[in-house]
Amino acid sequence: MTIREHHYPTREALAEALATGVAAVLCGGIATRGQAVLAVSGGSTPKLFFRTLAKADLDWSRVTVCLVDERWVPETSDRSNTRLVRENLLTGPAASARLEPLFEEGASAREAEDEVSRRLAALPRPFDAVILGMGNDGHTASFFPGADRLAEAIDPQAGHRVLAIGAPGAGEPRITLALPFLLEARLLALHIEGDEKRETLQKALADGTVAEMPVRSVLRAPREEPLQVFWAP
Ligand SMILES: O=C(O)[C@H](O)[C@@H](O)[C@H](O)[C@H](O)COP(=O)(O)O
């Protein structure tokens, strides 16, 4: 896939630009099919982007937000990506968006997989926008090096929408959208910040295996539309 890099002098400028781009895509989805779906990543990077996007002037009641991946912890945990989205994105005008969480109380990630998959099946496809993050170990979504179900998660033939996944570097068990589902998105973006992540991306773009740096499964995927990389120092 073609990679288009957008560099900004500050994280604030990046957040403004990414929020403007995502809001435009969501407006387009609402205009053409009456609703829009946005899948976002968790972790520490997206907070400022979420707070900026939350102020966008669009009909949020027609937007569904879901996560690219989730750590299998309840929303009371400060590791919960759902909590991060609720507290930073679903605020102000965006509070009227619908949240489709990946977590199910009282079940393991593996037990909840079918039910979460059924809930996701009810969402319009392709998603309007998918915003990925990346770790310095070369993971994106919950496609971690050494993950127990990495092959299934990135295999277009496996037929998963979502799957439970575990890896030594992942902390708690996780659930992640599968690669083919992510690749369908109208806007596919990778949001990274700092010199270390820029170097990680350069390394991922060079030769090497997908198992070693699973973000390569995205970078090397056959997709006509480019991957939009947003970076700031
Ligand atoms: O739940 C998560 O951990 C993610 O969705 C994950 O894929 C994230 O995007 C990267 O780990 C980057 O995380 P940071 O922004 O914290 O560096």
The ligand as an ORCA input file, in Angstrom:
! r2SCAN-3c Opt
* xyz 0 1
  O      -4.752     -0.571     23.456
  C      -3.721     -0.344     22.902
  O      -2.625     -0.454     23.468
  C      -3.710      0.028     21.485
  O      -4.814      0.289     20.810
  C      -2.396     -0.038     20.792
  O      -2.366     -0.654     19.574
  C      -1.797      1.356     20.745
  O      -2.290      2.049     19.654
  C      -0.292      1.310     20.706
  O       0.146      0.477     21.756
  C       0.326      2.670     20.905
  O       0.144      3.032     22.234
  P       0.669      4.394     22.819
  O      -0.114      5.464     22.179
  O       0.359      4.294     24.295
  O       2.127      4.460     22.530
*
